[in-house]
Amino acid sequence: MSTTFVELGGAASTRPFLSHWIKRARVPFAAWSRRRRWVIALLIAAIVFALGTHGWIVADLSGVAASRSALAASAQRLADARHALAQLPVLRQEIAAMGAARSSASWSSADDVRVVSELAVQSDVTLLSLEPGAVSGVGVESMRPLQFTARTDFVHLMAFLRGLSDLPVLTVPVDVTVKRDAASLVMNATLNMFGALRPAPLNTLADAFVDASLDSDDDEDLVFFDPFSSPQMFAAGGLSEGSPLRLVGLLRDRTRGLALLDTEDGATTVVAGQLIGAERVTKLDARGITLARGDETRTLSLMEAS
């Protein structure tokens, strides 16, 4: 025996409704009405469109999300760059102060010996002795002397002195003594090494300023010569047997000139018109001097170093 309880007529009204829609769903496609076909087609199209749109957005096929992310990152980088740019002057001052203090503290006598030794090797200069001294001064005026003795020729000696300006620290040569010894030159010098200072860089602007400061009408010639080479003497109108003289150097500008001669009595300076023994200096130019005695003349010239 079975008993069915019906509350408020729910089961009795629901069963015919479900049976009605089940029967309609089982109707063959050929028996569908035009309206039903359009409704089903539109429903399927809407579902396909919704799924396709959702997949398009999730996959970001249009690149909109990526573009938005890139734009946000660019805006953040721009803000960071502006912030760093605003702090740049202060950072430069702090870094300069820290760098000067660090370089001054870290630069030692071993660094002095190293850079000078490397420069000597590059310039083909033979170091005979190299002795660092004690530090004197404080701060940027801190200085360490470096005494050395070297053997080389005149050309490589000039290359070594010129290379001092390319060292990492300011190097000032003092007490330089150069003597001729057999077939070479012996140089004794003291280099003041300023570990907290840097040499001024040479650039095209500085060169242009120097060129602009020179007058185009200046009648000055810069002569590079070896004062330790054997002097050459040329006679115009015959060679005279004057006193043995050796031209050591020349200093000349637009108005006057000065020559340094090595005589039997030692070194002396002469100007145009001055008497040297029985001879008179009649001409002084960038290449040498001309001496005259009576009708005879002779010229002492400088030999250029190649």
KEMAR-894190 format. One line per field, with one value per residue: residue number from 1; residue in one letter; y, z, x of N, C-alpha, C, O in turn. Coordinates in steps of 0.1 Angstrom, whole numbers, plus 5000, padded with zeros to 4 digits. Last residue first. Example, Ala and Ser with C-alpha at 12.3 -4.5 7.8 and 13.67 -1.06 7.14 Angstrom:
2
num: c(2/1)
residu: c(S/A)
n_yy: c(4978/4943)
n_zz: c(5071/5078)
n_xx: c(5128/5132)
ca_yy: c(4989/4955)
ca_zz: c(5071/5078)
ca_xx: c(5137/5123)
c_yy: c(5000/4967)
c_zz: c(5079/5078)
c_xx: c(5129/5132)
o_yy: c(5011/4967)
o_zz: c(5080/5085)
o_xx: c(5134/5142)
This chain:
306
num: c(306/305/304/303/302/301/300/299/298/297/296/295/294/293/292/291/290/289/288/287/286/285/284/283/282/281/280/279/278/277/276/275/274/273/272/271/270/269/268/267/266/265/264/263/262/261/260/259/258/257/256/255/254/253/252/251/250/249/248/247/246/245/244/243/242/241/240/239/238/237/236/235/234/233/232/231/230/229/228/227/226/225/224/223/222/221/220/219/218/217/216/215/214/213/212/211/210/209/208/207/206/205/204/203/202/201/200/199/198/197/196/195/194/193/192/191/190/189/188/187/186/185/184/183/182/181/180/179/178/177/176/175/174/173/172/171/170/169/168/167/166/165/164/163/162/161/160/159/158/157/156/155/154/153/152/151/150/149/148/147/146/145/144/143/142/141/140/139/138/137/136/135/134/133/132/131/130/129/128/127/126/125/124/123/122/121/120/119/118/117/116/115/114/113/112/111/110/109/108/107/106/105/104/103/102/101/100/99/98/97/96/95/94/93/92/91/90/89/88/87/86/85/84/83/82/81/80/79/78/77/76/75/74/73/72/71/70/69/68/67/66/65/64/63/62/61/60/59/58/57/56/55/54/53/52/51/50/49/48/47/46/45/44/43/42/41/40/39/38/37/36/35/34/33/32/31/30/29/28/27/26/25/24/23/22/21/20/19/18/17/16/15/14/13/12/11/10/9/8/7/6/5/4/3/2/1)
residu: c(S/A/E/M/L/S/L/T/R/T/E/D/G/R/A/L/T/I/G/R/A/D/L/K/T/V/R/E/A/G/I/L/Q/G/A/V/V/T/T/A/G/D/E/T/D/L/L/A/L/G/R/T/R/D/R/L/L/G/V/L/R/L/P/S/G/E/S/L/G/G/A/A/F/M/Q/P/S/S/F/P/D/F/F/V/L/D/E/D/D/D/S/D/L/S/A/D/V/F/A/D/A/L/T/N/L/P/A/P/R/L/A/G/F/M/N/L/T/A/N/M/V/L/S/A/A/D/R/K/V/T/V/D/V/P/V/T/L/V/P/L/D/S/L/G/R/L/F/A/M/L/H/V/F/D/T/R/A/T/F/Q/L/P/R/M/S/E/V/G/V/G/S/V/A/G/P/E/L/S/L/L/T/V/D/S/Q/V/A/L/E/S/V/V/R/V/D/D/A/S/S/W/S/A/S/S/R/A/A/G/M/A/A/I/E/Q/R/L/V/P/L/Q/A/L/A/H/R/A/D/A/L/R/Q/A/S/A/A/L/A/S/R/S/A/A/V/G/S/L/D/A/V/I/W/G/H/T/G/L/A/F/V/I/A/A/I/L/L/A/I/V/W/R/R/R/R/S/W/A/A/F/P/V/R/A/R/K/I/W/H/S/L/F/P/R/T/S/A/A/G/G/L/E/V/F/T/T/S/M)
n_yy: c(5643/5674/5698/5716/5751/5768/5796/5809/5836/5859/5884/5910/5913/5888/5877/5851/5843/5816/5797/5796/5819/5843/5869/5885/5893/5894/5896/5886/5884/5878/5888/5916/5920/5920/5901/5886/5858/5840/5813/5788/5789/5796/5786/5784/5779/5802/5811/5840/5858/5885/5906/5908/5883/5861/5833/5815/5787/5769/5763/5764/5769/5779/5788/5819/5815/5814/5813/5803/5821/5829/5815/5784/5765/5740/5721/5704/5673/5673/5684/5697/5690/5708/5723/5756/5776/5810/5838/5864/5869/5874/5860/5856/5833/5826/5806/5785/5782/5774/5750/5735/5735/5720/5695/5689/5675/5677/5683/5655/5655/5649/5633/5627/5642/5638/5652/5638/5647/5634/5629/5613/5609/5599/5583/5577/5594/5613/5644/5651/5669/5673/5688/5698/5682/5675/5666/5650/5640/5607/5591/5607/5625/5641/5625/5624/5643/5629/5609/5624/5634/5610/5602/5622/5618/5586/5574/5565/5579/5581/5597/5602/5615/5628/5633/5654/5670/5689/5679/5667/5679/5674/5645/5613/5604/5590/5563/5559/5542/5540/5536/5529/5538/5544/5540/5547/5524/5524/5547/5541/5521/5536/5553/5535/5522/5543/5551/5527/5527/5549/5551/5559/5558/5585/5597/5582/5589/5617/5618/5604/5620/5643/5632/5623/5647/5661/5643/5644/5671/5669/5648/5649/5653/5628/5611/5620/5614/5586/5579/5588/5571/5546/5550/5552/5526/5510/5519/5511/5483/5478/5486/5468/5444/5449/5450/5430/5414/5391/5383/5360/5373/5384/5361/5347/5365/5364/5337/5335/5354/5341/5317/5328/5340/5318/5304/5323/5324/5298/5297/5317/5306/5282/5293/5306/5284/5253/5220/5197/5191/5183/5168/5173/5171/5195/5190/5171/5186/5205/5188/5177/5199/5204/5181/5183/5206/5201/5181/5191/5212/5213/5216/5185/5153/5121/5089/5056/5022/4988)
n_zz: c(4671/4681/4664/4674/4669/4659/4654/4627/4620/4600/4593/4594/4629/4638/4649/4652/4655/4668/4660/4655/4661/4664/4664/4654/4664/4691/4684/4697/4716/4742/4731/4733/4720/4700/4716/4746/4767/4796/4804/4821/4819/4805/4781/4778/4766/4765/4758/4746/4740/4723/4718/4707/4705/4721/4732/4742/4738/4748/4742/4721/4730/4718/4718/4701/4666/4639/4615/4582/4557/4550/4577/4593/4618/4642/4664/4694/4704/4728/4749/4741/4714/4708/4694/4692/4680/4671/4666/4659/4659/4645/4658/4693/4712/4721/4704/4714/4739/4731/4718/4740/4755/4737/4735/4766/4793/4827/4854/4877/4909/4944/4964/4961/4946/4946/4934/4926/4920/4902/4880/4851/4828/4794/4776/4772/4798/4810/4817/4839/4853/4880/4895/4917/4908/4891/4903/4896/4905/4894/4871/4844/4824/4831/4827/4800/4798/4810/4790/4768/4776/4777/4751/4741/4756/4772/4806/4839/4871/4904/4926/4952/4959/4985/4988/5003/5008/5001/5006/5038/5047/5048/5037/5040/5031/4999/4978/4955/4932/4908/4880/4853/4821/4798/4779/4785/4797/4820/4833/4838/4857/4878/4884/4894/4916/4934/4940/4952/4975/4989/4980/4981/4999/5007/4983/4975/4995/4992/4966/4969/4987/4971/4949/4961/4970/4945/4933/4949/4945/4917/4917/4925/4902/4889/4905/4898/4871/4872/4885/4865/4845/4856/4857/4830/4822/4836/4824/4797/4801/4809/4786/4768/4779/4776/4747/4729/4718/4733/4760/4770/4781/4758/4743/4761/4760/4734/4731/4749/4736/4711/4719/4730/4708/4691/4706/4704/4676/4673/4688/4675/4649/4655/4664/4641/4625/4643/4637/4623/4619/4644/4664/4699/4724/4735/4739/4759/4779/4783/4794/4816/4833/4836/4849/4874/4888/4899/4917/4934/4947/4963/4989/4989/4990/4995/4989/4998/4991/5000)
n_xx: c(6148/6159/6179/6206/6212/6242/6261/6279/6302/6320/6344/6352/6350/6332/6300/6276/6242/6223/6193/6166/6153/6180/6201/6231/6255/6275/6310/6342/6361/6339/6311/6290/6256/6238/6213/6226/6235/6246/6268/6287/6323/6346/6342/6306/6276/6248/6216/6201/6172/6155/6126/6100/6087/6111/6131/6158/6178/6208/6235/6262/6295/6327/6360/6367/6375/6386/6361/6354/6336/6311/6297/6299/6285/6285/6267/6273/6262/6235/6221/6199/6180/6149/6123/6111/6087/6088/6069/6057/6023/6000/5980/5984/5967/5942/5934/5950/5938/5912/5917/5926/5902/5887/5899/5918/5933/5924/5946/5952/5937/5945/5953/5980/6005/6038/6066/6096/6129/6157/6183/6194/6218/6221/6248/6274/6287/6263/6251/6224/6198/6176/6149/6133/6101/6071/6041/6011/5979/5971/5973/5993/5997/6018/6040/6047/6067/6088/6091/6097/6122/6136/6136/6154/6178/6179/6186/6182/6173/6163/6139/6116/6086/6065/6031/6007/5976/5958/5934/5944/5977/6013/6032/6046/6080/6089/6102/6126/6144/6170/6171/6151/6153/6127/6107/6081/6071/6087/6079/6052/6056/6068/6047/6028/6042/6048/6022/6012/6028/6019/5984/5950/5929/5925/5920/5898/5879/5877/5868/5844/5829/5826/5813/5790/5778/5775/5757/5735/5726/5720/5699/5673/5660/5665/5650/5625/5625/5627/5603/5585/5592/5586/5558/5551/5559/5541/5517/5522/5524/5497/5483/5493/5483/5456/5455/5459/5440/5442/5439/5427/5404/5392/5387/5370/5348/5341/5334/5312/5294/5291/5278/5255/5244/5240/5221/5200/5195/5186/5163/5148/5146/5131/5107/5098/5093/5090/5100/5101/5127/5135/5108/5103/5112/5105/5078/5079/5090/5070/5050/5061/5063/5035/5025/5041/5032/5007/5011/5030/5015/4992/4998/5012/5003/5015/5005/5012/5006/5009)
ca_yy: c(5637/5660/5693/5704/5740/5763/5785/5807/5822/5855/5870/5906/5919/5894/5884/5858/5846/5829/5799/5785/5807/5839/5859/5880/5902/5887/5903/5884/5893/5878/5876/5911/5918/5932/5906/5891/5869/5844/5827/5792/5785/5801/5780/5789/5772/5797/5805/5828/5855/5871/5904/5920/5892/5865/5844/5820/5799/5771/5754/5770/5758/5782/5776/5811/5822/5807/5820/5799/5816/5838/5822/5797/5768/5753/5723/5716/5681/5669/5676/5705/5683/5704/5712/5747/5767/5796/5830/5858/5866/5881/5855/5866/5837/5836/5819/5790/5786/5787/5761/5738/5741/5734/5704/5687/5682/5670/5689/5665/5649/5658/5637/5617/5647/5631/5654/5639/5644/5643/5628/5623/5605/5609/5584/5578/5586/5602/5635/5651/5660/5675/5679/5694/5693/5672/5678/5648/5652/5617/5592/5598/5615/5647/5627/5614/5646/5641/5606/5616/5643/5618/5594/5620/5631/5596/5574/5566/5572/5583/5586/5605/5603/5629/5624/5652/5659/5693/5680/5670/5672/5681/5658/5622/5605/5597/5572/5559/5548/5540/5531/5534/5528/5550/5534/5558/5529/5513/5546/5552/5518/5525/5559/5543/5515/5535/5560/5532/5516/5550/5548/5560/5545/5575/5602/5582/5575/5612/5625/5599/5606/5643/5639/5613/5637/5667/5646/5632/5667/5678/5646/5647/5663/5641/5610/5620/5628/5594/5576/5594/5585/5549/5548/5563/5538/5509/5521/5525/5490/5475/5493/5482/5446/5448/5462/5437/5427/5390/5396/5358/5365/5393/5372/5341/5362/5377/5342/5328/5356/5354/5317/5320/5348/5329/5298/5319/5336/5303/5288/5318/5318/5281/5285/5314/5294/5265/5233/5201/5194/5196/5167/5175/5159/5193/5200/5167/5175/5209/5196/5168/5192/5214/5184/5172/5206/5212/5179/5180/5215/5210/5228/5198/5164/5133/5101/5068/5034/5000)
ca_zz: c(4663/4685/4668/4667/4677/4657/4663/4633/4622/4608/4594/4583/4616/4642/4639/4658/4645/4669/4665/4651/4667/4659/4674/4651/4655/4686/4688/4688/4705/4738/4737/4729/4731/4701/4704/4738/4758/4787/4804/4813/4824/4819/4789/4774/4774/4759/4768/4743/4750/4725/4721/4708/4694/4718/4723/4747/4733/4747/4750/4723/4728/4724/4718/4714/4678/4651/4623/4596/4563/4547/4565/4590/4604/4639/4650/4687/4700/4716/4752/4745/4724/4705/4703/4687/4691/4667/4676/4651/4667/4640/4646/4682/4706/4729/4702/4700/4738/4739/4711/4729/4761/4741/4724/4756/4781/4814/4845/4867/4896/4933/4964/4959/4953/4943/4944/4921/4930/4904/4894/4857/4841/4804/4780/4760/4787/4815/4807/4836/4842/4876/4884/4918/4914/4892/4900/4898/4901/4904/4877/4856/4822/4831/4841/4805/4792/4816/4804/4767/4773/4789/4760/4735/4757/4763/4793/4828/4859/4895/4917/4947/4954/4976/4991/4992/5011/5001/4992/5028/5050/5045/5044/5036/5041/5012/4983/4969/4934/4922/4889/4867/4830/4808/4777/4779/4785/4811/4829/4829/4844/4871/4879/4882/4905/4927/4934/4940/4965/4982/4989/4974/4994/5017/4991/4967/4993/5005/4970/4960/4990/4984/4947/4954/4979/4956/4927/4948/4958/4922/4910/4935/4912/4884/4905/4912/4875/4866/4891/4878/4843/4853/4870/4839/4817/4839/4838/4800/4797/4818/4799/4766/4779/4789/4755/4735/4713/4719/4756/4762/4789/4769/4737/4757/4773/4739/4724/4752/4750/4712/4713/4739/4719/4687/4703/4717/4684/4666/4692/4689/4651/4649/4673/4653/4621/4637/4644/4627/4607/4639/4654/4685/4716/4732/4729/4746/4774/4778/4782/4805/4828/4830/4836/4865/4882/4888/4906/4925/4939/4949/4982/4997/4981/5001/4983/5001/4990/5000)
ca_xx: c(6138/6158/6166/6202/6207/6228/6259/6266/6299/6309/6341/6344/6355/6344/6308/6287/6253/6229/6206/6174/6148/6167/6196/6217/6248/6263/6297/6331/6364/6353/6316/6303/6266/6247/6218/6216/6239/6235/6265/6275/6311/6345/6353/6320/6285/6260/6224/6208/6182/6159/6140/6108/6086/6097/6129/6145/6173/6194/6228/6249/6284/6314/6351/6367/6370/6391/6371/6354/6348/6322/6293/6306/6285/6289/6271/6269/6273/6241/6233/6210/6187/6163/6126/6122/6090/6090/6076/6067/6034/6012/5985/5983/5979/5949/5928/5952/5952/5914/5912/5935/5914/5883/5900/5907/5935/5924/5936/5956/5938/5942/5939/5970/5993/6026/6056/6082/6119/6145/6179/6184/6214/6218/6234/6266/6291/6272/6255/6238/6201/6190/6153/6147/6109/6086/6048/6025/5987/5972/5960/5991/5987/6005/6036/6037/6054/6083/6087/6085/6111/6135/6128/6140/6170/6184/6179/6191/6170/6174/6143/6129/6091/6077/6042/6017/5984/5973/5938/5933/5964/6001/6032/6035/6068/6091/6091/6124/6131/6166/6182/6151/6157/6136/6120/6090/6065/6088/6093/6055/6049/6075/6059/6025/6037/6059/6032/6006/6029/6032/5995/5963/5934/5928/5931/5910/5883/5882/5880/5854/5833/5833/5826/5799/5782/5783/5770/5742/5731/5730/5713/5684/5659/5671/5665/5629/5623/5637/5616/5584/5594/5600/5565/5548/5566/5555/5519/5520/5535/5508/5481/5496/5497/5461/5451/5471/5441/5446/5445/5440/5414/5397/5395/5383/5355/5345/5345/5323/5299/5297/5292/5264/5247/5249/5234/5205/5200/5198/5174/5151/5153/5144/5115/5101/5103/5084/5101/5087/5119/5139/5119/5098/5114/5119/5082/5073/5097/5083/5047/5058/5075/5044/5021/5043/5046/5008/5001/5034/5027/4990/4994/5011/5004/5011/5011/5004/5014/5000)
c_yy: c(5627/5654/5678/5699/5728/5753/5781/5794/5820/5840/5868/5892/5916/5900/5889/5864/5855/5831/5813/5785/5795/5825/5855/5869/5898/5896/5895/5891/5893/5889/5874/5898/5912/5930/5919/5897/5873/5857/5830/5807/5790/5797/5785/5782/5776/5790/5798/5824/5841/5870/5889/5917/5904/5875/5847/5833/5803/5785/5756/5759/5764/5771/5779/5799/5813/5814/5811/5806/5813/5833/5832/5802/5782/5755/5737/5716/5692/5678/5670/5697/5691/5697/5707/5736/5756/5787/5816/5849/5859/5878/5861/5859/5846/5840/5830/5803/5791/5791/5775/5750/5745/5741/5718/5697/5679/5679/5682/5670/5659/5650/5646/5621/5637/5636/5649/5641/5647/5638/5638/5619/5616/5603/5596/5580/5588/5593/5626/5641/5662/5664/5683/5685/5688/5685/5674/5660/5649/5628/5603/5601/5605/5637/5634/5616/5637/5645/5618/5612/5636/5628/5601/5613/5629/5608/5583/5565/5575/5574/5590/5593/5606/5616/5625/5642/5655/5682/5684/5669/5675/5672/5665/5634/5615/5597/5578/5568/5547/5547/5530/5528/5534/5539/5542/5553/5539/5517/5535/5551/5529/5521/5548/5549/5523/5528/5553/5542/5520/5538/5550/5559/5547/5562/5591/5586/5574/5597/5619/5605/5601/5630/5640/5620/5627/5656/5652/5634/5654/5675/5656/5646/5661/5652/5623/5620/5630/5609/5585/5592/5592/5564/5551/5562/5550/5521/5520/5528/5505/5483/5491/5490/5461/5450/5461/5449/5435/5404/5396/5371/5364/5386/5381/5352/5356/5374/5355/5333/5348/5357/5330/5320/5341/5337/5309/5313/5333/5315/5293/5310/5321/5294/5284/5306/5303/5275/5244/5214/5200/5200/5181/5175/5161/5181/5199/5177/5170/5198/5200/5176/5183/5208/5194/5175/5195/5211/5189/5178/5204/5212/5226/5209/5177/5145/5113/5080/5046/5012)
c_zz: c(4672/4677/4671/4672/4669/4667/4663/4642/4629/4609/4603/4583/4605/4630/4646/4647/4652/4659/4666/4657/4664/4666/4669/4660/4652/4677/4682/4693/4695/4727/4733/4738/4727/4712/4706/4726/4751/4779/4794/4814/4816/4826/4803/4783/4770/4770/4762/4755/4747/4735/4722/4711/4695/4707/4722/4739/4739/4742/4749/4730/4731/4721/4725/4713/4690/4664/4634/4604/4578/4553/4561/4577/4603/4624/4647/4673/4691/4712/4740/4748/4729/4717/4699/4698/4686/4679/4670/4661/4659/4648/4640/4669/4694/4722/4710/4698/4724/4738/4718/4721/4750/4746/4727/4745/4771/4803/4832/4858/4886/4920/4953/4958/4951/4952/4940/4933/4925/4916/4896/4872/4848/4817/4790/4764/4775/4804/4812/4825/4839/4865/4880/4908/4915/4898/4902/4893/4905/4899/4888/4863/4834/4829/4842/4819/4798/4811/4811/4782/4773/4787/4773/4745/4752/4763/4784/4815/4849/4883/4909/4938/4946/4971/4981/4997/5000/5006/4991/5014/5039/5048/5039/5044/5036/5020/4997/4973/4948/4922/4903/4875/4844/4818/4786/4777/4778/4797/4819/4824/4834/4858/4872/4876/4892/4915/4927/4933/4952/4972/4981/4983/4986/5012/5001/4975/4986/5003/4982/4963/4982/4989/4960/4953/4973/4966/4937/4942/4957/4936/4916/4930/4922/4894/4900/4913/4890/4870/4886/4886/4856/4851/4868/4852/4826/4834/4842/4815/4799/4815/4809/4779/4777/4789/4769/4744/4718/4713/4742/4758/4783/4777/4748/4751/4770/4752/4729/4744/4753/4726/4713/4733/4728/4699/4699/4716/4697/4673/4685/4693/4666/4651/4668/4662/4633/4634/4636/4635/4611/4627/4649/4675/4702/4723/4725/4735/4761/4773/4776/4793/4816/4825/4829/4851/4872/4881/4895/4914/4930/4941/4967/4987/4990/4992/4990/4996/4992/5000)
c_xx: c(6130/6146/6167/6189/6203/6225/6245/6266/6286/6308/6329/6340/6346/6351/6321/6295/6263/6240/6210/6189/6157/6163/6182/6214/6234/6255/6286/6318/6352/6356/6330/6306/6279/6257/6226/6222/6226/6240/6253/6273/6299/6332/6352/6330/6299/6269/6236/6216/6188/6170/6142/6123/6096/6098/6114/6142/6160/6191/6213/6240/6271/6304/6338/6357/6371/6388/6375/6364/6347/6335/6304/6301/6291/6291/6274/6274/6269/6253/6240/6223/6199/6169/6140/6124/6099/6094/6077/6076/6045/6024/5997/5988/5976/5962/5935/5946/5955/5928/5913/5930/5924/5894/5895/5908/5924/5926/5936/5945/5943/5944/5935/5956/5982/6015/6043/6073/6105/6137/6168/6182/6206/6214/6233/6251/6282/6275/6266/6241/6216/6193/6168/6152/6124/6093/6063/6033/6002/5981/5960/5978/5985/5994/6022/6033/6043/6069/6082/6081/6098/6123/6126/6131/6156/6175/6186/6184/6181/6171/6155/6133/6104/6082/6053/6027/5994/5982/5953/5939/5954/5989/6019/6035/6058/6079/6094/6113/6127/6152/6179/6162/6158/6139/6130/6104/6074/6082/6094/6069/6052/6069/6068/6037/6035/6054/6043/6015/6023/6035/6008/5975/5947/5934/5935/5922/5896/5887/5886/5868/5844/5837/5833/5812/5792/5788/5780/5756/5739/5736/5723/5698/5669/5670/5671/5644/5628/5637/5627/5597/5593/5602/5580/5556/5564/5563/5534/5522/5534/5521/5492/5494/5501/5476/5457/5467/5453/5447/5450/5446/5427/5407/5401/5392/5369/5353/5350/5336/5311/5302/5299/5278/5257/5254/5244/5219/5206/5204/5187/5163/5157/5152/5130/5110/5107/5096/5095/5088/5105/5131/5122/5109/5108/5121/5097/5077/5092/5091/5060/5055/5072/5057/5030/5037/5047/5021/5002/5024/5030/5002/4993/5009/5002/5013/5005/5012/5005/5009)
o_yy: c(5621/5659/5671/5697/5730/5746/5789/5784/5829/5833/5875/5887/5918/5892/5894/5858/5865/5821/5822/5775/5785/5821/5863/5860/5906/5906/5889/5893/5899/5900/5869/5898/5904/5939/5928/5898/5866/5866/5822/5812/5796/5801/5777/5774/5772/5794/5788/5832/5832/5880/5881/5925/5910/5876/5838/5843/5794/5794/5746/5748/5769/5764/5782/5801/5802/5819/5802/5807/5820/5841/5841/5795/5791/5747/5746/5711/5690/5689/5662/5703/5692/5697/5701/5739/5749/5791/5811/5852/5849/5883/5856/5854/5844/5851/5841/5812/5801/5803/5785/5758/5755/5753/5728/5706/5667/5691/5680/5663/5671/5641/5651/5614/5637/5633/5654/5632/5658/5627/5650/5608/5627/5593/5603/5579/5599/5584/5630/5631/5673/5652/5695/5675/5676/5696/5671/5664/5647/5627/5608/5612/5596/5641/5631/5610/5640/5650/5616/5612/5641/5629/5599/5617/5634/5607/5588/5555/5585/5562/5602/5582/5612/5606/5623/5642/5653/5684/5682/5661/5686/5660/5663/5634/5625/5590/5572/5580/5536/5555/5521/5515/5544/5532/5545/5561/5540/5514/5536/5554/5526/5519/5551/5550/5520/5527/5556/5542/5516/5540/5553/5567/5537/5556/5590/5581/5566/5594/5617/5599/5594/5628/5637/5613/5623/5655/5648/5628/5653/5675/5652/5645/5671/5660/5627/5627/5640/5615/5590/5601/5602/5569/5557/5572/5558/5526/5528/5538/5511/5488/5500/5499/5466/5456/5471/5457/5446/5406/5400/5371/5365/5391/5385/5352/5360/5381/5357/5333/5354/5363/5331/5321/5347/5341/5308/5316/5339/5316/5293/5315/5326/5294/5285/5312/5306/5274/5244/5219/5207/5212/5190/5181/5151/5181/5202/5173/5167/5199/5199/5171/5183/5211/5194/5172/5198/5216/5186/5174/5206/5214/5235/5212/5178/5146/5115/5081/5046/5013)
o_zz: c(4668/4678/4664/4684/4658/4673/4666/4638/4636/4601/4614/4574/4606/4622/4657/4637/4658/4656/4665/4658/4671/4675/4670/4664/4647/4682/4671/4706/4684/4729/4722/4750/4717/4714/4714/4725/4750/4785/4785/4825/4805/4837/4812/4791/4759/4782/4754/4762/4745/4738/4722/4707/4685/4699/4722/4740/4741/4742/4748/4725/4742/4711/4737/4706/4689/4671/4639/4600/4585/4553/4569/4567/4610/4617/4651/4670/4682/4717/4741/4750/4721/4728/4688/4709/4677/4687/4664/4663/4652/4646/4632/4669/4687/4726/4706/4691/4723/4736/4712/4717/4750/4743/4720/4745/4768/4803/4826/4855/4888/4919/4951/4953/4941/4964/4930/4942/4919/4920/4893/4875/4849/4817/4793/4755/4770/4800/4819/4824/4837/4867/4878/4911/4915/4893/4913/4882/4917/4890/4891/4862/4833/4831/4851/4824/4799/4819/4819/4785/4778/4797/4780/4747/4758/4770/4787/4814/4849/4885/4908/4941/4936/4979/4969/5009/4989/5007/4980/5010/5033/5050/5028/5056/5029/5017/5005/4972/4954/4914/4911/4875/4846/4824/4781/4772/4766/4787/4809/4812/4822/4848/4862/4864/4881/4905/4915/4920/4941/4963/4969/4993/4984/5018/5004/4973/4989/5009/4983/4963/4987/4994/4961/4955/4980/4970/4938/4947/4964/4938/4918/4937/4928/4894/4905/4921/4894/4873/4893/4893/4858/4855/4876/4857/4828/4841/4850/4819/4803/4823/4816/4782/4783/4798/4775/4747/4713/4703/4739/4754/4789/4781/4748/4754/4776/4755/4729/4750/4759/4727/4716/4740/4734/4700/4704/4723/4701/4675/4691/4700/4669/4654/4676/4668/4635/4639/4623/4639/4603/4626/4649/4678/4694/4716/4714/4724/4752/4763/4763/4782/4807/4814/4817/4841/4861/4870/4884/4903/4918/4929/4960/4978/4996/4986/4990/4998/4989/5008)
o_xx: c(6120/6135/6173/6188/6198/6233/6236/6271/6281/6313/6327/6333/6334/6356/6320/6298/6259/6247/6202/6195/6156/6170/6173/6222/6226/6250/6286/6317/6353/6353/6333/6303/6279/6265/6221/6234/6216/6247/6251/6275/6301/6329/6357/6327/6303/6269/6234/6222/6180/6177/6133/6131/6100/6108/6105/6150/6151/6199/6205/6238/6268/6306/6338/6346/6375/6396/6367/6376/6340/6345/6307/6300/6288/6297/6266/6285/6261/6254/6250/6233/6209/6164/6142/6126/6096/6102/6067/6087/6042/6035/6004/5999/5966/5967/5934/5952/5962/5931/5916/5938/5930/5896/5900/5916/5921/5921/5946/5936/5940/5952/5924/5948/5975/6015/6037/6073/6103/6138/6169/6178/6210/6206/6243/6243/6280/6267/6275/6234/6221/6191/6171/6158/6126/6090/6067/6032/6004/5990/5949/5972/5977/5982/6015/6023/6032/6060/6072/6069/6087/6115/6116/6120/6146/6165/6197/6176/6188/6168/6158/6131/6104/6081/6051/6031/5989/5994/5959/5947/5956/5990/6014/6038/6061/6069/6101/6114/6126/6149/6183/6163/6166/6131/6141/6112/6074/6088/6102/6072/6054/6076/6074/6038/6039/6061/6046/6016/6029/6042/6008/5975/5954/5942/5947/5933/5905/5897/5898/5878/5853/5849/5846/5823/5801/5799/5792/5766/5749/5748/5734/5707/5674/5679/5682/5650/5634/5647/5636/5602/5601/5612/5586/5561/5573/5572/5538/5528/5544/5528/5496/5501/5511/5482/5462/5476/5456/5455/5461/5458/5438/5418/5413/5404/5379/5363/5362/5347/5321/5313/5311/5288/5266/5265/5256/5228/5216/5216/5198/5172/5168/5164/5139/5120/5119/5107/5095/5077/5099/5128/5113/5119/5108/5131/5100/5080/5100/5099/5061/5059/5080/5061/5032/5044/5053/5022/4999/5028/5033/5001/4994/5016/4992/5024/4993/5024/4993/5018)
